[in-house]
Amino acid sequence: MKALIVGAGISGLTSALSLHAAGAEVVVVDAVRALLPLGVGINLQPHAVRELTELGLGDALAATGIPTREMLRMDRHANEIIAHARGVHAGYRWPQYSIHRGELQMLLLDAVVERLGPAAVRTGLVFESFAEDADGVEVCLHARTGGAPVTLRADVLIGADGLSSAVRRRLHPGEGPPLWNGIRMWRGIAEADPYLTGRSMIVAGSHRSGRLVCYPISKPAEDRGRALVNWVAEVRVSPETRVETDTADWTREGRAEDVLPYFADWRLGWLDVPRLIAESPQILEYPMVDRDPLPWWTRGRVTLVGDAAHPMYPVGANGGSLAVIDARVLALELSRCDDPAEALQAYEKARLDDANAVVRACRDMAADRILDVVAERAPDGFTDIADVLTADELTALREGWRRTTDMDVEALNSRPSWNPVGAG
């Protein structure tokens, strides 16, 4: 079987590795001229780490990322509201990794080139259209450097080209731009002293007055006794400070002077937030956007994976993890069935409802509403969270986080492998 994947991000490269393991011949195309380790930090949940480990990448992940120990929700004064153990500390057989997105992409790219050969990834090719016939899919692309159009044939076409997916636009024309919820996000990375356990993820404050997410992402930095801290600053803005456009480009440059006023007095004792922001070599700015869940991803021999299929708010550390799951289930279903169209329908049936449920859960943000309540009831801090929130409110906060992020521990630990049928 021949598979053509549009997009060389996390979902596209994981799909390539998984399909190769299933015995397919795979080509990945991407519009960029060169694949570079861009971006900031992301998280891989245990359900995704299991799949990448079964692809033989466990040691590489361990050498690169940080196995997150706990996630702490705090007010903006660093008073603890609730704590969640993460990864192996929560009973999973696999860790949660906090990792640099670009380093993860390069890790996947190196594995693709090593296993499939350098010709398996072709850059500088822009997807234009596809036409399906009885024997497969003919895909039309053009080179960014000019010249004649490029036509490639495959048995299946996989759109892994992200939030602004050109393949998705062909399947669902007229969808319009991404949907923005009014929250501006600034992201950056800076080196600092290790804080708390050294492997702690922090969610502090609320969107009403400013929310900060931070976590270390580099095992080499930890080995040097330092922490490479990824931070995300989120603010729900008033109409006069809304961004000029809802076009979402995650590589858009941001400015420290735009974000610092919201966090100028945030010194948490163990972390100087203004200094962390000011010392970041690069700041990216991004509107918190998603798209409405689709009723279907697949038509004939064409389907979608990752953010092309189900872009969601980055509030539950789900995007990269669900992209990995999509890729593995896709390869498994294609290895089980001789009819590519039937296999793609089986993949969609296995994944669509679950992924769309996460999109909706991330929109609900019940946990964030409760953090707004904490900020309103105790603006100057507190000693005991039980004096601020009722037991029912604390339970709702815990359950809201689990609903958007966690998978049942025993179900993940005990289920059979998703290695493709016939894979070694």
N, C-alpha and C positions, 0 to 999 in steps of 0.2 A: 504494500500500500504506500502511496505517496501522499504526504501531507504538506501543505503550504501554510505557514503561520505568518500573519501580518502583525509585527510588533515584537521587539526583542527586549521587553521588560521582564519582570518576574514571572508573569503568567505565560508569556510566549516562550521563554527559555526553559521553564519547568515543563511546559507542554512538549517541547522538543526532546528533552531528556527522557520524559515518560514514554513518548511515542517511539523513540529509538529503542527503549527497553522492550517495547512490544513488537519490535521487528519492522517498524515502518521506516521508509526513506523520507527524511524531513529536510525542508528548506525554510529558513526564517528570513524574512525581509523586514527592513526598518527604514524609515525615511531619513534618519539622521546620517550624516556622512561618516561619523565615528562614534562608537559607543564608549562613553566615558563614565567614571564613577561619580555621578552627580547626585545631588539631593542631600537629605539629612537622615535622621534616624527613623526606623520603623520597628515594629515588634512582630515576631513570629510566635504564634501560640503553639502549645504542645501538639495539637492535631496536625499542624503544618510541619513542625519539626520532625514528627514521626515520618512523614512522607519524604522529606528531604534526606533523612537518615537512611531510609530504605532505598533511596537513589544513590547511596554511597557518599553523601556529603556531610555526614555527622561530624567527622574530625575537622573538616574545614570550617564548619559553623562554630565549633568549640574553640578553634584557634582565633576566631575573628570577633564574635559577639560576646555579650555579657549574659549569663544565665540569670535572669531576673529573679530575685528572692521574694519580694513582696511589693504590693502596690498600696500606698497610703493615701487616703483622702484626708485633706487638712483644710482648715480655714486659712485665710491669707496671713495669719500670724503664726502658722506652723503648729497649731493645736490639732491633735489627731481626732478625726471624726470616726473613721473605720479603717481597718486594715484587711487586706486579702493576701494570703499566701499565693505564690505563683509557681507554675511549673512543677518540678519534682517536689517542692516543698508543700504543694497542694495535693500530692498523692499521684500525680501523673508519672508515667515511666519516662517521659521525655521533658526536657526543660522548656521554658519560654525564653527566647533569645531577644534581647534588644541589640540591634545591629544597624550599621550604616547602610542605607538603601543602596548606594552606589557600590559599596564593597560586596553586598549580597549579589547584585546584578553581575559584577565581574566574576564572582565565584561561580555563578551559574554559567556565564559565558565561557569561562575557561573549561568547564566540564563539557559543554557542548562542543567546543572546538576540539578538545582532546578525544572525545568519543565519536563524534560525527565527522570530524575533519573541518578545516578552515572554510571550505566552500559551502558549508551548511548555513552560514550566516552571511547575508548580503546586505550591505548598508547603502544608503543613498538612493533607495528605490521607494517611490511614493505610490501607494495603492490608488487606483482609479476606479475600477469596476470589475465585475465578474459575470460570466455567463455559464450556466450549467447545461450539460447535455447528458445523454444516456451513459456516456463513458467517464464522466468526471466534471471538473470545473476548470474553465479557462479564465485566468486572471490577468488583467491588463494593468501594468504599472508604467511609470515613467521615471527616468533617471534625473536626479537633481542637477546633474552636470549637463543635461541636454541630450540630444541625439534621438534616435528612433524609439518609439514605445517598446517596452519589454513585455512579452507574453509568456506566462508560465502555466503549465498544466499540472493538475493534481487530482487525487481521488477525493480529498476533502480540503476545504478552506476554513481556517480558524482565525477569527478576528480577536487578536490579543493586543489591540492598539489603544487601550486606555479610555479615559473619560470622553475624549473627543473622537472616538473611534469612527474611521471612515467606513469600515465594514458595517458597523451598526447603522450608519446613516443610509447605506444601501438597503439594509433589511427593514429599517423603520424610518423612511424619509419624512421630513417635516416635523421631527420631534422638537426642534428648537434648542436653545442654549441650556446649559445646566441651571439648576434651581438653587438659589442662594438663600440662606436663612438669616442673613444680616450680621453674621459673625465674621470678623476679620481675624486672620491668623498670621502671626509672624513666627518664623522658625529659624533656628541657628544652632551652631555647635561651638563649644569653647572648652578648653581644658581648665580643670579646677582641682582642688583637693577633694579626695573621696569624702562623701557624706553618708551619715547614718550607717547602714550595713555595708556600704560600698556597692551594693547591687539593688538599690531601692528605686522604685518608680514612684514619683510624687505627683499628685493632682491636688493643687491648692487653689483656694479662692473660688470665685463663681463668675459666670459670664456677665453678671450685673455690674461688677466693679473690676473685673479682670480675673482671668483664670490662667494658671501656669501649670504646665506639664513638663516634667524633666526626668531624665533617666540616663545612666551611663551606657555607652554603646561600644566600647573598644576593649577587648581583652589585652592587646599589646600595651595600651595605656595603663591598664590595671597592673600589668606585670612590672611597669616602671614606677608603681606607687602613686599613679595619678588617675584621674577620671576624665574621660572625654565625654562631656555632658551634652546631650541633645535636649534642647528646650523648645517648647511651643507656648507662645503667648496668645491668648484668645480673648477677644473683647466684642461684646455685642454693641454695635455702634449706633449712634443717632443718625437721623436722615442726612444731616449736614456733613457728617463725616463718613458716609458710605463710599465705597470705592466707586470709581467712575464707570466701571464696566463689570458685568458678571462673567466675562470671559475668564476661565480658570486656567492659568498657566503656572504649574507648580515650580517652574524655574524663574519666575518673575522676581527681580531684585527688590528687596525692601530696605528701609532705612531705620537705623537705630533711633533717630530723633522722632520718628513717628510712634514707636512702641514704648520708648523709655518713660514718657510722661505717665503712663498707666501703672508703671511698676517702680517709680522712682524711690519709694520708701519701703520696698520689699526686701528687708534683710531678715532672713529666717533663722539667724543664729549659726546654722551650719552651712548656709549658702547665701552669698551676696548676689541677689538677683540682678540689680542694676549693673554690677561689674561683669557678671556672666554675659549679659546682653551686649554691653559696650565692648567686651573683648572678643566677640565673635567675628572671625574674619569675613564671614558672609552672612547676610540675613535674607531670607526669602519671605515673600508676602503672598498670601493665598486666601481667597474667600472660601468659607466652608460651604461646599456645594455637593449636591448629588443629582440623581435623575429619578423620575418616577419608575417603579419596578415595571419591567416588561412582561407582557402576557406570554411571550415566547422568545427564544433565542435562536432557534434552528429553522432553517428552510432548506430542505433537500440535503445537499452535501456541504452546507455552510452553517457554522455556529459561532458563538461568542464565548469567551472566557474572561475571568478577572474583571477589572474595572470596565471593560467594554460591555460586559454583560450586566453588571450590578454595581455601579459606583455608589458609594455611601459616605456619610459623614465620618470623619476619622475620630470617633469618640469611643470606640471599643476595641481598638487595636486589631481590626478585622481584615482590612483590605488585602494586605500581602498574604495573609494566611488563607483566606478564601480563594485567592488566585491559585495557590499551590494545590488546594483541594480540588478545584475545578480541573486542573491539568491532570491530576492523577486519576480522577474518575473518568475523564474523557478517554485517556489511554486504556483504562481497564475495559470500558464498554466497547471500544474499537477492537480490542483484542479478543472479545467474546463473540463477535458477530461478523459474518462475511459481508453483510450489506452495510456499507458506510452510512447510508441515510438512516437505516434502522438503529444503528449504533449511536448516531448523534441524537436521535430522539430519546434513546434510553439514557444517555448522559443528561439531557435536559430534564427528563422526568426525575432523575436522581438528585439534581442540584437546584433547579429553578425555585421551587417553593421554599426550600431552606434558605437560600441566599436572599430571596426577596423578603423573608421574615426578618433577617438581620438588618436589611436596609430600613425596614419600618421600625424596628426596635431602636436603631440609632437615631431616627427622627424623633422618637418619643422623648428621649433624654429625661426620664423621670428622675434619675439620680442627680442630674444637674439642677432640676427644679428644687430638689431638697437642699442642695448646696446654696441656692439662692435664699432659701428659708433660713439657713444657718447665718448667712451674712446679714440678713435683716434682723434676726432675733438677737444676735450677739456680734454686733459690728466691731467691738473692741476685744473680742476673743472670749474664751471660756476656760474653765478648769476641768469640767466633766461634761462630756457631750450629752449625758443623760439629763442635764439641766436645761438643754437647748432643744433636743428632739425627743419625741415620745418613742416608746419601744416599737410601735407600729411604723413610725417614720424611719427608724433605723433599719427595720426589716425590709421595708420597701427600697431603701437605698442599696442594701446588699443584693436583693433580688434583681433590681434593675441592672446592676453591673453584671451579675451572672448571666442574665438573659441576653445581653449584648456581646458577651465575650467568652464565657466558659462553655465547654462541652462536658457532658457527664464523664466523670473520671473512670468509672468501671467500664462504661461502654467503649471508651477509647482504648483503655488498657487491654481489653479482652477480645476485641473484634479481630477477625482475620485480616491478613495483609491485603492491601490493594495492589500489590505488584501485578502487572499485566499477565494474562494467561500466557504461559510459555516463556516468561522472562526468567533469566538465570538468577 
